[in-house]
Amino acid sequence: MSLPLVRTPTRRERNGRQAVINLMILEGDEQEPEGWTKVSKDLNAGAGGKYVYLLHL
């Protein structure tokens, strides 16, 4: 099950730099939605249970 954490414009400028402001949690073996980037680190590693990944736009 995908859980969106933030639903706002994709990126925001601050002090001339872009910041990631859209995040999503992905559980299990789901494919990331189109346009999203998956961080390839299981946030649930060592705890047992399903894989949990962080995604961003």
C-alpha positions in Angstrom: 0.0 0.0 0.0 1.4 3.4 -1.0 1.0 6.2 1.5 1.5 9.7 0.3 3.0 11.9 3.0 2.8 15.3 1.3 0.7 16.5 -1.6 2.0 19.9 -2.7 3.8 21.2 -5.8 6.8 19.0 -6.8 9.7 21.2 -5.8 10.2 24.6 -4.1 13.0 27.0 -4.4 14.7 28.3 -1.3 18.0 30.3 -1.3 18.5 29.3 -4.9 18.2 25.6 -4.2 15.5 23.1 -5.0 14.0 21.1 -2.1 12.1 17.9 -2.2 8.6 18.5 -0.8 6.7 15.4 -2.1 7.3 12.2 -0.2 5.6 8.8 -0.2 6.1 5.5 1.7 6.0 2.3 -0.4 5.3 -1.1 1.3 6.2 -4.5 0.0 7.1 -5.3 -3.6 4.9 -2.5 -5.2 6.3 -0.6 -8.2 6.8 3.1 -7.7 4.2 5.3 -9.4 5.3 7.0 -12.7 7.6 10.0 -12.0 8.5 9.0 -8.5 12.0 8.0 -7.4 12.5 5.2 -5.0 15.3 5.3 -2.5 16.8 1.8 -2.6 17.1 1.3 1.2 14.6 -0.9 3.1 13.5 1.3 6.0 12.3 -1.9 7.7 15.6 -3.8 7.4 16.2 -6.1 10.4 12.8 -5.6 11.9 11.1 -8.3 10.0 7.9 -7.9 8.0 7.4 -6.2 4.6 9.9 -4.0 2.8 9.3 -0.3 3.3 10.8 2.3 1.0 10.8 6.1 0.8 9.9 7.8 -2.5 10.2 11.4 -3.7 9.3 13.4 -6.8 
